[in-house]
Amino acid sequence: MATIPENIQQLRARMAVVCEQASRPVHSVTLLVVTKTFPAEDVRAAHAAGETRFGENYVQEGLDKIAALADLRSQIEWHMIGPLQSNKTRPVAEQFDWVHSVDRLKIAQRLSDQRPDHLPALQLCLQVNISGEASKSGLTPEELPEVAQAVAALPRVTLRGLMSIPEPADTLEAQRAPHRRLAELLQQLQAQGLALDTLSMGMSGDLEAAILEGSTLVRVGSAIFGQRQRPAST
Ligand SMILES: *Cc1c(COP(=O)(O)O)cnc(C)c1O
């Protein structure tokens, strides 16, 4: 089996190919390394290979890894990307740098209230349920403008953009459609005066489609660490 550094190298090459196709500079797409279910030692290996941004889905697992890697804290950006319940916001506000999975105003209000004063503002994305699946969390496109304006006005958080997890699709064209829709929603919010710069979209299976549609941040786990042993979400 390939090693973590080899997989990262391969993934970076894959990203470079599609950036070239899209006539985009490689540095216009950030790689968020998704480490859920993988041990802190794997994070350390990815960090040693040059990666500095890591994403976790489960609050407690994320906190455990942040503690295990405390020696690297100043060199790492920690991103919460999983569903967040309102009774779990405090440790996230205190320990993470970003939250991609904000799906209602109340969560953003709590994160803003609970963000310690000595830290920079917490960076937020609003999660959009772009495929309209009843089982998926996220704001509907209709709810989005009002929530975005309210979140942008909160003092201790900075709204950066939008995130989505579209339904899996087989063809590149089918994968591109929901990413294009999210990019359009971002443009609409920008036209309403919000200074947003982040489209968090694309994972191991659809990052080409996402980058072609303007993704600025891809969230990649299995292409780096292999298949996960336990389910991807709870
Ligand atoms: C697990 C997960 C990823 C990474 O998925 P892979 O297919 O392993 O690359 C990205 N985003 C979110 C929200 C996830 O839960």
The ligand as a Gaussian input file, in Angstrom:
#p B3LYP/6-31G(d) Opt

LIG

0 1
 C      -15.527000      12.428000       5.336000
 C      -15.754000      13.764000       4.750000
 C      -14.956000      14.245000       3.713000
 C      -13.869000      13.427000       3.045000
 O      -14.424000      12.413000       2.272000
 P      -13.491000      11.440000       1.403000
 O      -14.428000      10.837000       0.450000
 O      -12.888000      10.474000       2.354000
 O      -12.459000      12.274000       0.752000
 C      -15.197000      15.527000       3.249000
 N      -16.158000      16.305000       3.796000
 C      -16.935000      15.876000       4.802000
 C      -17.979000      16.783000       5.349000
 C      -16.767000      14.596000       5.295000
 O      -17.574000      14.170000       6.276000

